[in-house]
Amino acid sequence: MAKRRVVCDYAGNELFPGDLVNYSARTGNRVRVTDAIIERVTTRRVGGRVVPMLKVRPTGHESGFVRRRSYRAEWVYTEHVRLIAPAFDE
């Protein structure tokens, strides 16, 4: 059986490093929507299942009126990610 080696968002769009995505992030007891750039695309084994994950760096454009304290890279599951704009290769 062949492996696809493609990670997709919930709408079926392929995700690659450098793409601009939108995801939901928890902040205390609230949830905010955040734009981020994908740094790394990988899969991990969680609870006996292979789960696609992304390492993303927030851009600073997000919902909510309280500013984000840190713009560090975060690991997120792809089930809450939506592609906004693909990366441009130059």
Secondary structure, DSSP 8 states (H G I E B T S, - for coil): -------B-TTS-B--TT-EEEEEEEETTEEEEEEEEEEEEEEEEETTEEEEEEEEEEEEEESSSS--S----EEEEGGGEEEEE-----
